[in-house]
């Protein structure tokens, strides 16, 4: 092998990046990992706050993968830089608001800058030809290499036999014969390889963790932009979109209603940023009001929240309305019936 070589692996926390890194490690290459935090890929966030998911492990999968591999992981915050990718993807969106092709180009561009600055030789990803309909096609993979500037310093170990030899292979740093030729959307080959390596516990090997690929999430994000009259968001916005029922009874405000205690605890952390409603007379949800509201709006929101409480069948329920500065007002309202909440209100 000659001089010892160093590789940077893009670690998403999924099975593919775990396996791709392990394959390269087995050839004696020193590997460090990098995980780019966009705010949209927080797969552990929602289940960590929900009681119903209590049995699932509460972990950051990227950190967990790095621990299994015994590698150093760099977590890089790109929330602000990433906004332009979300707002103005050169190659458009996928099925929802997922700018997958532009996202891959952007992250590999960042990775190319990183290896140049830190004396590493090449980059690893867990990509597989044909696995993603937009960013992992045989015709788009060369485009990603070109536009990102990474060129043939990008090695895709799980699918290498389906692609031209890269610099690490041509230079003899990597034995191409010990790489793989996976293709298509089936994860059975990856799961078999995981068993061969002795990996039994790993993130669900399908779907990915980016909320922008989720149709329901995309609807809520588009609604947020429409309500503000422009495409903008902050980290708190995109975190809140993942939690609770989002109901927009009027164009100028919406109600975010917790679905269980864990979500209520999370949403209550924002009570100094948003007006809120809390059930008093019956067990029920905590809710935030997003928008500028008047007394009529608050009463309407209270009736909606009452619908999701244990007092839904009562003639009247009592709630507490709290403003951002902590002023509290008791309210007594009749809960809405299910048929009084039109489907178009539900995001």
Secondary structure by P-SEA (a helix, b strand, c coil): cccbbbbbbbccccaaaaaaaaaaaaabbbbbbbbbbccccccccccccccccccccccaaaaaaaaaacbbbbbbbcccccccccccccccccccccaaaaaaaaaaaaaaaaaaaccccccccccccccccccccccaaaaaaaaaccccccccccccccccccccccccccccccccccccccaaaaaaaaaaacccccccccccccccccaaaaaaaaaaaaaaccccccaaaaaaaaccccccccccbbbbbbccaaaaaaaaccccccccccccccbbbbbbbcccccaaaaaaaaaaaaaacccccccbbbbbbbcccbbbbbbbbbbbccccccccccc
